[in-house]
Amino acid sequence: MDKTLFNLHDLILLLSAFESLAIVAFLALNKSTKTIASFLLIGFFTIRASLSLHELILWGSTFRYWVLDLSPNIFFIFNVSYLLDAPLLYLYSQASLNKDFKLQRQHLLHLIPAVLFIGFLSLTFYSLPLASKTELIKNYTFADFNFVTAEFVAKSIRLGYMLWLVVLLKRYFAQQQPSFVMPVWVSPLIQVYAGIVAWEWLLGCIKVYHSIWGLDYYDVVEIIGLTDYYLIFALTNVAIYLMVTHMAKTEAHKRRQQSQKEPINMDYVGKLEQAMEQDKLFLNPNLSFERLAEKLDIPVKDLSATINRHYQVNFYEYINHYRIQEAKRLLEDPKQSHRSITDIFYDAGFNSKSVYNTLFKKKFNMTPSQFRKKSAASG
């Protein structure tokens, strides 16, 4: 027996379970996600973690033997998860698509297939003596016709949920004015997950075929099974990235909204305008946001909010506006006609000729040289 506890495939399953539980922790600790939809999503990723653990326990390289030493009863405790992930995802989508959604008693009907499957496992495996269960696990003889057929039925029900969910999402997104609150990136991920569920259903078909007619199918089963592990791992990582990005954007949007509700400090506006129009601090090519805040004795956060909200521009746009106007004034001044364009852009506070030319052309729709010639001709 290989003494290595985890091979690469086992590690992928373990990482998938860990990342799903990390999502669960992230959602549970996030104060802004205390909704029915978020709790259902927590349930889905909990079940998703248990599915990866189930595959690791049942088919893992040597990990399964370590678990077997603990107890053969551990082997199928997560198997019922195949009948829970799709219903949870379906209910999550309903909660996201309908603002008035509430969990009701009739939603317990979604648990009926899972309860029946638990009954099947109790009769065919958990009711056996400990020695018989251990022998079934060691020799893989648990995977008989009854088991693979029951698992195939479970995966067929699961696929039915996912296909119906894909149809439901397409209908909602086809509406002209949808009233749902589901993030737009969730639907494509659900459709990809539906494809993975279909892939797993295909594996179930092959197993049933083998149990009836016999088939040298081990290479095919291994390829489909391992591909499934890596697809789930990749999809989980994409979900983590999109979820964290979405929540970060949502929090930033909330902060901006909160900031916009606060009144603008006109004293800060007055200090800014004096610094630009009288003191001409913009002429310093090394002027930075922090230096300006220090010079005006305004907190950096408050200075940023003042420029953004009062002038509707960022710091560099605000400063470069004054520099462009100064460059324009110098180019129009006949007394400065002997000076080069380069001298003028330096005097205006610019330290990059390319930035100067780009901004000037954007502002006046001509280069500084063309502007100087036109001013001289009109003068």
C-alpha positions as CSV (number, residue, x, y, z in Angstrom):
1,M,0.0,0.0,0.0
2,D,1.2,3.5,-0.8
3,K,2.3,5.2,2.4
4,T,1.5,8.7,1.1
5,L,-1.6,10.0,2.8
6,F,-2.6,12.4,0.0
7,N,-1.9,12.2,-3.7
8,L,-2.6,15.3,-5.9
9,H,-6.2,14.3,-6.6
10,D,-6.9,13.8,-2.9
11,L,-5.3,17.2,-2.2
12,I,-7.6,18.8,-4.8
13,L,-10.6,17.3,-3.0
14,L,-9.3,18.5,0.4
15,L,-8.7,22.0,-0.9
16,S,-12.1,22.2,-2.5
17,A,-13.7,21.2,0.8
18,F,-11.5,23.7,2.7
19,E,-12.3,26.6,0.3
20,S,-16.0,25.8,0.5
21,L,-15.9,26.0,4.3
22,A,-13.9,29.2,4.0
23,I,-16.7,30.7,1.9
24,V,-19.2,29.5,4.6
25,A,-17.1,31.3,7.3
26,F,-16.8,34.4,5.2
27,L,-20.6,34.6,4.6
28,A,-21.4,33.8,8.2
29,L,-19.1,36.5,9.6
30,N,-20.1,39.2,7.1
31,K,-22.7,41.4,8.8
32,S,-24.1,42.6,5.5
33,T,-25.2,39.1,4.4
34,K,-27.7,38.3,7.0
35,T,-30.5,37.4,4.6
36,I,-32.4,34.2,3.8
37,A,-30.5,34.0,0.5
38,S,-27.2,34.2,2.2
39,F,-28.1,31.5,4.8
40,L,-29.2,29.2,1.9
41,L,-25.9,29.9,0.2
42,I,-24.1,29.0,3.4
43,G,-26.0,25.8,3.4
44,F,-25.1,25.1,-0.2
45,F,-21.3,25.6,0.3
46,T,-21.5,23.5,3.5
47,I,-23.0,20.7,1.4
48,R,-20.5,21.3,-1.3
49,A,-17.7,20.8,1.2
50,S,-19.3,17.6,2.4
51,L,-19.5,16.3,-1.2
52,S,-15.7,16.8,-1.7
53,L,-15.1,15.0,1.7
54,H,-17.4,12.2,0.6
55,E,-15.4,11.6,-2.6
56,L,-12.2,11.8,-0.6
57,I,-13.3,9.3,2.0
58,L,-14.9,6.9,-0.5
59,W,-12.3,6.9,-3.3
60,G,-9.2,8.5,-1.8
61,S,-5.8,6.8,-2.5
62,T,-4.9,5.8,1.1
63,F,-7.0,8.3,3.0
64,R,-9.9,5.9,2.8
65,Y,-8.0,3.2,4.7
66,W,-7.1,5.7,7.5
67,V,-10.8,6.5,7.8
68,L,-11.7,2.8,7.7
69,D,-9.5,2.2,10.7
70,L,-11.6,4.8,12.6
71,S,-15.0,3.4,11.5
72,P,-16.6,2.1,8.3
73,N,-19.8,4.0,9.4
74,I,-18.1,7.2,8.3
75,F,-18.1,6.3,4.7
76,F,-21.6,7.2,3.6
77,I,-22.5,9.9,6.1
78,F,-22.0,12.6,3.4
79,N,-23.5,10.6,0.5
80,V,-26.9,12.2,1.0
81,S,-25.4,15.5,0.1
82,Y,-25.9,14.7,-3.6
83,L,-29.6,15.2,-2.9
84,L,-29.2,18.5,-1.0
85,D,-26.9,20.8,-3.0
86,A,-29.2,21.4,-6.0
87,P,-32.4,22.0,-3.8
88,L,-30.4,24.5,-1.7
89,L,-29.1,26.3,-4.8
90,Y,-32.7,26.3,-6.2
91,L,-34.0,27.9,-3.0
92,Y,-31.2,30.3,-2.9
93,S,-32.0,31.5,-6.4
94,Q,-35.7,31.8,-5.5
95,A,-34.7,33.9,-2.5
96,S,-32.5,36.1,-4.6
97,L,-35.0,36.5,-7.5
98,N,-37.9,37.3,-5.2
99,K,-37.5,40.0,-2.6
100,D,-40.6,38.7,-0.7
101,F,-39.4,35.1,-0.6
102,K,-39.9,33.3,2.8
103,L,-39.1,29.7,3.8
104,Q,-42.4,27.8,4.3
105,R,-43.4,24.3,5.3
106,Q,-43.9,23.2,1.7
107,H,-40.2,23.7,1.1
108,L,-39.6,20.7,3.3
109,L,-40.8,18.6,0.4
110,H,-37.4,19.2,-1.2
111,L,-36.0,16.9,1.6
112,I,-38.1,13.9,0.6
113,P,-35.5,12.4,-1.9
114,A,-32.8,12.8,0.7
115,V,-34.8,11.1,3.4
116,L,-35.6,8.2,1.1
117,F,-31.9,7.8,0.2
118,I,-31.0,7.8,3.9
119,G,-33.5,5.0,4.3
120,F,-31.9,3.1,1.5
121,L,-28.4,3.4,3.0
122,S,-29.7,2.3,6.4
123,L,-31.2,-0.8,4.9
124,T,-28.4,-1.8,2.6
125,F,-25.3,-0.7,4.6
126,Y,-25.8,0.6,8.1
127,S,-27.9,-2.3,9.2
128,L,-25.1,-4.8,8.4
129,P,-22.6,-6.1,11.0
130,L,-19.5,-4.1,11.4
131,A,-17.3,-6.8,9.8
132,S,-19.5,-7.0,6.7
133,K,-19.4,-3.2,6.3
134,T,-15.6,-3.2,6.6
135,E,-15.3,-6.0,4.0
136,L,-17.6,-4.1,1.5
137,I,-15.4,-1.0,1.8
138,K,-12.1,-2.8,1.5
139,N,-13.2,-4.7,-1.7
140,Y,-15.3,-1.9,-3.2
141,T,-18.2,-4.5,-3.4
142,F,-20.6,-1.9,-2.0
143,A,-20.8,-0.5,-5.5
144,D,-23.3,-3.2,-6.7
145,F,-26.3,-2.8,-8.9
146,N,-28.6,-1.5,-6.1
147,F,-26.1,1.1,-4.9
148,V,-25.2,2.5,-8.3
149,T,-28.8,2.5,-9.4
150,A,-29.9,4.4,-6.2
151,E,-27.0,6.9,-6.7
152,F,-28.0,7.3,-10.4
153,V,-31.6,8.1,-9.4
154,A,-30.2,10.7,-6.9
155,K,-28.0,12.3,-9.5
156,S,-30.9,12.3,-12.0
157,I,-33.1,14.2,-9.5
158,R,-30.2,16.5,-8.9
159,L,-29.7,17.2,-12.6
160,G,-33.5,17.8,-13.0
161,Y,-33.2,20.6,-10.3
162,M,-30.2,22.2,-12.1
163,L,-31.8,22.1,-15.5
164,W,-35.0,23.7,-14.2
165,L,-32.9,26.3,-12.3
166,V,-31.1,27.2,-15.5
167,V,-34.5,27.7,-17.3
168,L,-35.7,29.8,-14.4
169,L,-32.7,32.1,-14.4
170,K,-32.9,32.6,-18.2
171,R,-36.5,33.6,-17.9
172,Y,-35.7,36.2,-15.2
173,F,-32.8,37.6,-17.0
174,A,-34.9,37.9,-20.1
175,Q,-37.2,40.3,-18.4
176,Q,-36.9,44.0,-19.4
177,Q,-37.0,45.2,-15.8
178,P,-36.0,42.4,-13.5
179,S,-36.8,42.9,-9.8
180,F,-34.2,40.4,-8.5
181,V,-31.2,41.1,-6.3
182,M,-29.0,38.3,-7.4
183,P,-25.5,39.5,-8.5
184,V,-25.2,39.2,-12.3
185,W,-22.2,36.9,-12.1
186,V,-24.0,34.2,-10.1
187,S,-26.2,33.0,-13.0
188,P,-23.2,32.0,-15.3
189,L,-21.6,30.1,-12.4
190,I,-24.9,28.2,-11.7
191,Q,-25.0,27.3,-15.4
192,V,-21.4,26.0,-15.3
193,Y,-22.3,24.0,-12.1
194,A,-25.3,22.5,-14.0
195,G,-22.8,21.4,-16.6
196,I,-20.7,19.7,-13.9
197,V,-23.8,18.0,-12.5
198,A,-24.6,16.7,-15.9
199,W,-21.0,15.4,-16.2
200,E,-21.4,13.5,-12.9
201,W,-24.8,12.2,-14.1
202,L,-23.0,10.7,-17.2
203,L,-20.6,8.9,-14.8
204,G,-23.6,7.5,-13.0
205,C,-25.0,6.2,-16.4
206,I,-21.7,4.4,-17.1
207,K,-21.7,2.8,-13.7
208,V,-25.3,1.5,-14.1
209,Y,-24.5,0.2,-17.6
210,H,-21.5,-1.6,-16.2
211,S,-23.5,-3.2,-13.4
212,I,-26.0,-4.7,-15.9
213,W,-24.0,-5.6,-18.9
214,G,-20.4,-5.4,-17.8
215,L,-17.9,-3.1,-19.3
216,D,-14.2,-2.4,-19.1
217,Y,-14.9,1.1,-17.8
218,Y,-12.3,1.9,-15.2
219,D,-10.2,4.2,-17.4
220,V,-13.3,6.1,-18.5
221,V,-14.6,6.4,-15.0
222,E,-11.3,7.6,-13.7
223,I,-11.0,10.3,-16.4
224,I,-14.6,11.5,-15.8
225,G,-14.2,11.4,-12.0
226,L,-10.9,13.2,-11.9
227,T,-12.0,15.8,-14.4
228,D,-15.0,16.5,-12.1
229,Y,-12.7,17.1,-9.1
230,Y,-10.6,19.6,-11.0
231,L,-13.7,21.4,-12.5
232,I,-15.2,21.8,-9.0
233,F,-11.9,23.1,-7.6
234,A,-11.6,25.6,-10.4
235,L,-15.3,26.7,-10.1
236,T,-14.9,27.1,-6.3
237,N,-11.9,29.4,-6.8
238,V,-13.7,31.5,-9.4
239,A,-16.7,31.8,-7.0
240,I,-14.4,33.0,-4.2
241,Y,-12.8,35.6,-6.4
242,L,-16.1,37.0,-7.8
243,M,-17.8,36.9,-4.3
244,V,-15.0,38.8,-2.6
245,T,-14.8,41.3,-5.5
246,H,-18.5,41.9,-5.5
247,M,-18.7,42.4,-1.8
248,A,-15.7,44.8,-1.9
249,K,-17.4,46.9,-4.6
250,T,-20.7,46.8,-2.6
251,E,-19.0,48.0,0.5
252,A,-17.1,50.8,-1.4
253,H,-20.4,51.9,-3.0
254,K,-22.0,52.1,0.5
255,R,-19.1,54.1,1.8
256,R,-19.4,56.5,-1.2
257,Q,-23.2,56.9,-0.6
258,Q,-22.6,57.6,3.1
259,S,-19.9,60.1,2.3
260,Q,-22.1,61.9,-0.2
261,K,-24.8,62.4,2.5
262,E,-22.3,64.4,4.6
263,P,-22.3,68.2,4.0
264,I,-19.3,69.6,2.2
265,N,-17.0,71.7,4.4
266,M,-16.9,75.0,2.6
267,D,-13.9,76.1,4.7
268,Y,-11.9,73.4,3.0
269,V,-13.1,74.6,-0.4
270,G,-12.0,78.1,0.5
271,K,-8.5,76.9,1.5
272,L,-8.2,75.0,-1.7
273,E,-9.2,77.8,-4.0
274,Q,-6.8,80.2,-2.2
275,A,-4.0,77.7,-2.5
276,M,-4.6,77.3,-6.2
277,E,-5.6,80.8,-7.3
278,Q,-3.5,83.0,-5.0
279,D,-0.6,80.8,-3.7
280,K,-0.5,78.9,-7.0
281,L,0.7,75.7,-5.3
282,F,0.0,73.8,-8.5
283,L,3.1,75.3,-10.0
284,N,5.2,72.9,-7.9
285,P,5.8,69.9,-10.2
286,N,6.4,67.7,-7.1
287,L,3.1,68.6,-5.4
288,S,1.5,65.4,-4.1
289,F,-1.9,64.8,-2.5
290,E,-0.3,64.2,0.9
291,R,1.9,67.4,0.6
292,L,-1.2,69.5,-0.3
293,A,-3.2,68.1,2.6
294,E,-0.3,68.9,5.0
295,K,0.2,72.4,3.5
296,L,-3.5,73.2,4.0
297,D,-3.8,71.4,7.4
298,I,-6.7,69.3,6.1
299,P,-6.9,65.5,6.9
300,V,-6.2,63.5,3.8
301,K,-9.6,61.8,3.9
302,D,-11.4,65.1,4.1
303,L,-9.4,66.7,1.4
304,S,-10.1,63.8,-1.0
305,A,-13.9,63.9,-0.2
306,T,-13.9,67.7,-0.8
307,I,-12.2,67.5,-4.2
308,N,-14.3,64.5,-5.3
309,R,-17.7,65.7,-4.2
310,H,-17.4,69.5,-4.7
311,Y,-15.5,69.5,-8.0
312,Q,-16.5,66.0,-9.2
313,V,-12.9,65.2,-10.2
314,N,-9.9,63.4,-8.6
315,F,-6.8,65.2,-7.2
316,Y,-4.8,64.9,-10.4
317,E,-7.6,66.2,-12.6
318,Y,-8.1,69.1,-10.2
319,I,-4.4,70.1,-10.2
320,N,-3.9,69.6,-13.9
321,H,-6.9,71.9,-14.6
322,Y,-5.0,74.8,-13.1
323,R,-1.7,73.8,-14.8
324,I,-3.4,73.7,-18.2
325,Q,-5.0,77.1,-17.6
326,E,-1.5,78.5,-16.6
327,A,0.1,77.0,-19.7
328,K,-2.6,78.5,-21.9
329,R,-2.0,81.9,-20.3
330,L,1.7,81.7,-20.9
331,L,1.3,80.6,-24.5
332,E,-1.1,83.5,-25.2
333,D,1.3,86.1,-23.6
334,P,3.4,87.9,-26.3
335,K,6.0,88.5,-23.7
336,Q,6.6,84.8,-23.4
337,S,6.9,84.2,-27.2
338,H,10.7,83.8,-27.0
339,R,10.4,80.9,-24.6
340,S,10.2,77.3,-25.7
341,I,7.1,75.0,-25.3
342,T,9.2,72.9,-22.9
343,D,10.0,75.8,-20.7
344,I,6.4,76.8,-20.5
345,F,5.1,73.3,-19.5
346,Y,7.7,73.2,-16.8
347,D,6.7,76.7,-15.6
348,A,3.1,75.6,-15.5
349,G,3.9,72.8,-13.0
350,F,4.0,69.8,-15.4
351,N,6.9,67.4,-15.1
352,S,6.0,65.2,-18.1
353,K,5.8,66.5,-21.7
354,S,3.7,63.7,-22.9
355,V,1.1,64.3,-20.1
356,Y,1.1,68.0,-20.9
357,N,0.6,67.5,-24.6
358,T,-2.1,64.9,-24.1
359,L,-4.1,67.0,-21.6
360,F,-3.7,70.2,-23.6
361,K,-4.9,68.6,-26.8
362,K,-7.8,67.1,-25.0
363,K,-8.8,70.4,-23.6
364,F,-8.3,72.7,-26.7
365,N,-8.3,70.1,-29.5
366,M,-4.9,71.3,-30.7
367,T,-1.3,70.9,-29.7
368,P,0.5,73.7,-27.6
369,S,2.5,74.7,-30.7
370,Q,-0.7,75.0,-32.8
371,F,-2.4,77.0,-30.0
372,R,0.6,79.4,-29.8
373,K,0.6,80.0,-33.5
374,K,-3.2,80.6,-33.6
375,S,-2.9,83.0,-30.6
376,A,-0.1,84.9,-32.3
377,A,-2.0,85.2,-35.6
378,S,-5.2,86.4,-33.9
379,G,-3.2,88.9,-31.8
